[in-house]
Amino acid sequence: MKKNTKILRSDILNKTYNYIYSNLEHQITLDELSFINSVSKYHYHRIIKEETNSTVFSLVTTIRLQKAANLLLTNTDSTISEIASSCGYISHSSFIKAFKNRYHYTPTKWRDGAYKKFSKELLKAFPSSRDFSNIEPEIKVCEAIKCAYIRHKGYNNEIKKTWQKLKAIAYEKNITNYREIALYHDNPTIIPLKECSYVACIEVSNDFKTLSTFEIPKSLCAVFYLKGEYGDLLNFIRYVYHFWLPNSGYEVKTTPPYVIYKKNLFTEETKEFELNLYIPIAVAY
């Protein structure tokens, strides 16, 4: 595949994710998605299938249900119908059916605690007895960040290869003194790790145009500082979503969370990481 084709496909995938996350409460059509990417419906559908191993419909549905699964935990004052509507479901019954098919529980049972069993099963390879309850975030407005990036499918040690490639590109393009950032389109505590979309990013200047880029938008965030070993971050994300957020007075937004590394175990010869985790939030009224 030619370099320009790869860049074009990365741009299409990026625009697709951004559009879906920004419009989940609306009906999203193939016509819209192909139009914003300036390609035919047939060509667009084929690109999405090849790049994600999923149809456009399945991709949208997966993102809708993941948002719903999160909102059922964090937006405790919202009814199930309100959450279904905010995730683009017109029919209450179709939402319940789709949610149960994806998570094996009804939304009511999920909210009542079934998510804990589901999440524990997903993360059984990363057992942890660490107590995170003493870690409190700083609530602050975080400025937009422009990033060059490479997407990686799955949360596993193969992420190291993606980071190695990104660092090699940075060297070739003479990009120096950059921050290393990882974007989590999928919540790894409620999505099988092999299905999670991990995005390795480096911060670039606003006039940078050589590689595919996107912007992490300006947002109010809960910013958590964390040090640990491989697997600790997954358990900490579970703590944040399952315990801190439901009792915080804040709600999550559809903007994906991200981390900014101080020490990146995927790029350095170390078993430990040091980072700040940014959770985009809104005040719960």
C-alpha positions in Angstrom: 0.0 0.0 0.0 1.4 3.4 -1.0 2.3 5.9 1.8 -0.3 8.4 0.6 -3.0 5.8 0.7 -2.0 4.8 4.3 -2.2 8.5 5.4 -5.6 8.9 3.6 -7.0 5.8 5.4 -5.7 7.0 8.8 -7.4 10.4 8.2 -10.7 8.6 7.2 -10.6 6.5 10.3 -9.8 9.5 12.5 -12.6 11.6 11.0 -15.0 8.6 11.4 -14.2 8.1 15.1 -14.4 11.8 15.9 -17.8 12.2 14.1 -19.3 9.2 15.8 -18.2 10.2 19.3 -19.5 13.8 18.6 -22.9 12.7 17.3 -23.9 9.6 19.2 -27.3 11.0 20.2 -28.2 11.4 16.5 -28.9 8.8 13.8 -25.6 8.3 12.0 -25.8 7.1 8.4 -23.3 5.7 5.9 -24.2 8.7 3.6 -23.1 11.1 6.3 -19.8 9.3 7.1 -18.8 8.9 3.4 -19.7 12.5 2.7 -17.5 14.0 5.5 -14.7 11.8 4.2 -15.3 12.8 0.5 -15.4 9.2 -0.8 -18.1 7.0 -2.2 -20.3 4.9 0.1 -18.9 1.7 -1.4 -15.3 2.9 -1.1 -15.8 4.2 2.4 -17.5 1.0 3.6 -14.6 -1.1 2.2 -12.0 1.0 3.9 -13.7 0.7 7.3 -14.1 -3.0 6.9 -10.4 -3.5 6.1 -9.1 -1.1 8.7 -11.4 -2.2 11.7 -12.6 -5.7 10.7 -16.0 -4.4 11.3 -18.9 -3.0 9.3 -19.9 0.7 9.7 -23.1 -0.3 11.5 -21.2 -2.6 13.9 -18.6 0.1 14.6 -21.3 2.7 15.4 -23.3 0.2 17.5 -20.2 -0.9 19.5 -19.4 2.8 20.4 -23.0 3.5 21.3 -23.2 0.6 23.7 -19.8 1.3 25.2 -20.9 4.8 26.0 -24.2 3.5 27.4 -22.3 1.0 29.6 -20.2 3.8 31.0 -23.1 6.2 31.5 -25.1 3.6 33.4 -22.2 3.6 35.9 -21.4 7.3 36.1 -24.7 9.1 35.3 -26.6 7.8 38.3 -29.3 10.4 38.1 -30.3 9.6 34.5 -32.9 7.0 33.7 -32.2 4.1 31.4 -34.4 5.6 28.8 -32.5 8.9 29.0 -29.2 7.1 28.6 -30.5 5.1 25.7 -31.7 8.3 24.0 -28.3 10.0 24.5 -26.7 7.1 22.8 -28.9 7.3 19.8 -31.5 4.7 20.5 -35.1 5.7 19.7 -36.6 2.5 20.9 -36.2 1.5 24.6 -36.8 -2.2 23.8 -34.2 -2.2 21.0 -31.6 -0.7 23.3 -32.2 -3.3 26.0 -31.9 -6.1 23.4 -28.7 -4.7 21.9 -27.2 -4.1 25.3 -27.9 -7.6 26.6 -26.5 -9.1 23.4 -23.3 -7.2 23.9 -22.8 -7.4 27.7 -24.9 -10.4 28.6 -26.9 -8.4 31.1 -29.9 -6.1 30.9 -29.1 -2.4 31.6 -30.8 -2.6 34.9 -28.8 -5.6 36.1 -25.6 -4.0 34.7 -26.3 -0.8 36.7 -27.1 -2.8 39.8 -23.7 -4.3 39.9 -23.3 -6.9 37.1 -20.6 -4.7 35.6 -18.2 -5.6 38.4 -18.4 -9.3 37.5 -18.1 -8.6 33.8 -15.1 -6.3 34.3 -13.4 -8.7 36.7 -13.6 -11.5 34.2 -12.0 -9.2 31.5 -9.1 -8.2 33.7 -8.5 -11.6 35.3 -5.0 -11.7 33.7 -4.1 -8.6 35.7 -5.1 -9.4 39.4 -4.4 -6.5 41.7 -4.9 -5.9 45.5 -3.6 -2.3 45.2 -5.7 0.3 47.0 -6.3 3.4 44.8 -8.8 5.1 47.1 -6.2 7.6 48.3 -5.5 9.0 44.8 -7.5 12.1 44.2 -7.5 14.0 40.9 -7.0 17.7 40.1 -10.1 19.1 38.3 -8.9 21.5 35.6 -9.4 22.8 32.1 -6.9 21.1 29.8 -5.9 22.8 26.6 -6.2 21.2 23.1 -3.3 19.1 22.0 -2.4 18.4 18.3 -1.0 14.9 17.8 0.6 12.8 15.1 -0.4 9.2 15.8 -0.5 5.5 14.9 -3.5 3.3 15.9 -3.1 -0.1 17.5 -5.7 -2.8 17.8 -5.7 -4.5 21.2 -4.2 -3.7 24.6 -1.1 -5.9 24.8 2.7 -5.9 24.7 2.6 -5.5 20.9 1.9 -1.9 21.6 5.7 -1.6 22.0 6.1 -2.1 18.3 3.7 0.6 17.5 5.6 3.0 19.7 8.9 2.0 18.2 7.6 2.8 14.7 6.2 6.2 15.9 9.5 7.1 17.5 11.3 6.1 14.3 9.0 8.4 12.3 9.6 11.2 14.8 13.4 10.8 14.4 13.1 10.8 10.6 10.9 13.9 10.6 13.2 15.6 13.1 10.5 15.9 15.8 12.1 16.4 19.1 11.2 17.2 22.7 7.6 15.9 22.3 5.2 14.5 24.8 4.1 10.9 24.5 0.4 10.4 24.7 -2.0 7.5 24.5 -5.6 7.8 23.6 -8.2 5.2 24.7 -11.2 5.1 22.4 -12.4 2.1 24.3 -12.8 1.6 28.0 -10.6 -1.5 28.6 -12.5 -2.4 31.8 -15.7 -3.2 29.8 -14.4 -4.1 26.4 -12.3 -7.2 25.7 -8.7 -6.1 25.5 -8.1 -7.6 22.1 -10.9 -5.4 20.7 -9.7 -2.1 22.3 -8.5 0.7 20.1 -5.2 2.2 21.5 -3.8 5.2 19.8 -0.1 6.0 20.3 0.5 9.8 19.9 3.3 12.4 19.9 2.5 16.1 20.4 3.3 18.2 17.3 3.1 21.9 16.5 0.0 23.4 15.0 1.6 23.9 11.6 2.8 20.2 11.4 1.4 18.5 8.2 3.7 15.7 7.3 1.8 12.8 9.0 -1.8 12.1 9.9 -2.8 14.3 12.8 -5.8 15.0 15.1 -6.6 17.2 18.0 -7.5 16.2 21.5 -10.1 18.9 22.2 -9.9 21.4 25.1 -11.9 20.0 28.0 -12.6 20.0 31.7 -10.8 17.0 33.0 -10.2 15.0 36.1 -6.4 14.5 36.1 -5.0 11.6 38.1 -1.3 11.0 38.7 -0.3 7.3 38.8 2.9 5.3 39.0 2.9 1.5 38.6 3.6 -1.6 36.5 2.0 -3.1 33.5 -1.7 -3.9 34.4 -1.9 -1.3 37.1 -3.4 1.3 34.8 -6.2 -1.1 33.7 -7.2 -1.7 37.3 -6.9 2.0 38.1 -9.2 2.9 35.2 -11.7 0.4 36.6 -11.4 2.1 40.0 -12.1 5.5 38.4 -15.1 4.4 36.4 -16.6 2.0 39.0 -16.0 3.9 42.2 -14.6 7.4 41.9 -16.9 8.8 39.1 -20.2 7.5 40.5 -19.5 9.3 43.7 -17.8 12.4 42.4 -20.5 14.7 41.3 -19.2 14.6 37.7 -20.2 12.7 34.6 -18.0 11.4 31.8 -18.2 13.0 28.3 -18.0 11.1 25.0 -14.5 12.5 24.4 -12.0 9.6 25.0 -9.7 9.6 28.0 -6.0 9.8 27.4 -2.7 9.6 29.3 0.4 11.7 29.1 3.5 9.7 30.0 6.3 10.9 32.2 7.8 7.4 32.0 6.5 5.1 29.2 7.1 1.4 29.8 6.4 0.8 26.1 9.3 3.0 24.9 11.8 2.7 27.8 13.7 -0.3 29.2 11.6 -0.3 32.4 8.8 -2.3 33.9 7.3 0.8 35.5 5.3 3.7 34.1 4.6 7.2 35.4 1.8 9.2 33.9 -1.2 11.5 34.2 -4.6 10.1 33.3 -7.0 12.6 31.8 -10.8 11.9 32.1 -12.9 14.4 30.2 -15.9 15.3 32.5 -18.9 17.5 32.9 -20.5 18.7 36.2 -23.5 16.5 37.1 -26.5 18.9 37.7 
